[in-house]
Amino acid sequence: MQIEGCVTMGLGYALTEEIRFKGGEILDRNFDTYEIPRFSWVPKIDPVLVENPEIPPAGGGEPAIICMGAVLANAVFDATGARLFELPMTPERVKKALKDNSKG
């Protein structure tokens, strides 16, 4: 469950979660403008645990948060050749990356 939760959190950080500022003021003060992942758009997550008795047990869920941005950015690059360097990867940022890639 921890792995699934961390993948979901990582997807949110990578795709939708952004705090906007204007002149030092926080514009996103509530969940009506700060979008967190919804269960309706999160894919089915099937964690696979690899048994290795030579290594002592340790936390396994947290690393999923860290890699989600890179995983998604690499998937976009593999599919389109466009690089994304800013999170969250909003549709506008993806379109800009695609446009910039078509120029190069």
MOSUL-V372428 format. One record per run of one state. SS is the DSSP state (H for helix, E for strand, - for the rest). FROM is the first residue (numbers start at 0). TO is the last residue. If there is no record, write none. Layout:
ss & from & to
SS & FROM & TO
SS & FROM & TO
This chain:
ss & from & to
- & 0 & 0
H & 1 & 14
- & 15 & 19
E & 20 & 21
- & 22 & 23
E & 24 & 25
- & 26 & 61
H & 62 & 79
- & 80 & 89
H & 90 & 102
- & 103 & 103
